[in-house]
Structures are given as structure tokens and as C-alpha cells.
């Protein structure tokens, strides 16, 4: 059982980068007012977030990955 746990951890670390070093800090959402026809370019990317005194790099998954995870339970 312990070996299986280690294998899962190694697989996760290979698939997801978890080091928050050098990432911009997560910020609160902002309310922006746009004029009619005005365009706002958005982008997504990794951020560093503080949780219980520790800086972490949150790992998000798409809704389809969440469904696949719940199907396995």
C-alpha cells in the first residue's frame, strides 16, 4: 500500500509543477467597467497563493477532469 502511495505522488509531481517560486501573487477579482464595444484581453496562468501561512501553487483542473475523477470514486 505504501509503495502505491509513493507511485501516485511521483506521478502527480511529474504531471503538475508545484513550486510557486517566481509566480505572481494571486489577487482578488476586480470590477471593470467597459464602454460599449470596448474590448478586454484576458489571460490565465499560474499564480502563487497563501494558504494557512504557506505559499503554494494551486493546481486547477477542467470540469471534464473533475467528472473523470468523480467517476473513479
C-alpha positions in Angstrom: 0.0 0.0 0.0 2.8 2.4 0.9 4.5 1.8 -2.5 1.3 2.6 -4.3 1.1 5.9 -2.4 4.6 6.8 -3.4 4.0 6.0 -7.0 0.9 8.2 -7.1 2.9 11.1 -5.5 5.7 10.8 -8.1 3.2 10.6 -10.9 1.4 13.8 -9.7 4.8 15.6 -9.3 5.7 14.6 -12.9 2.4 15.9 -14.3 2.0 19.1 -12.2 4.6 21.6 -11.3 4.0 22.6 -7.6 6.8 25.1 -7.0 5.4 28.6 -6.5 8.8 30.3 -6.9 8.8 33.3 -9.2 5.0 33.2 -9.8 2.9 36.4 -9.4 0.8 36.5 -6.3 -2.9 35.7 -6.6 -5.1 38.8 -6.3 -8.7 39.5 -5.6 -11.1 39.9 -8.6 -11.6 43.4 -9.8 -14.7 45.1 -11.2 -14.0 46.7 -14.5 -16.5 48.8 -16.4 -16.1 48.7 -20.2 -17.6 51.1 -22.6 -19.9 49.7 -25.3 -17.7 48.0 -27.9 -14.6 48.2 -25.7 -12.5 45.0 -25.6 -10.7 43.5 -22.6 -8.0 41.0 -23.3 -7.9 38.3 -20.6 -5.3 35.6 -20.0 -4.9 32.8 -17.4 -1.7 31.5 -15.9 -0.3 30.0 -12.7 -0.1 32.1 -9.5 1.3 31.8 -6.0 -1.3 31.8 -3.2 -1.0 31.9 0.6 -2.9 29.1 2.5 -2.5 28.8 6.2 0.8 30.6 6.2 2.3 28.6 3.3 2.9 29.8 -0.3 1.5 27.3 -2.7 0.9 26.9 -6.4 -2.8 25.9 -6.7 -3.5 23.1 -9.2 -6.7 23.6 -11.1 -8.4 21.1 -13.3 -11.0 21.4 -16.0 -14.6 20.4 -15.4 -14.1 17.3 -17.6 -11.2 16.2 -15.4 -13.3 16.7 -12.3 -16.0 14.5 -13.8 -13.4 11.8 -14.6 -12.1 11.9 -11.0 -15.6 11.5 -9.5 -16.4 8.7 -11.9 -13.5 6.7 -10.4 -14.8 7.0 -6.8 
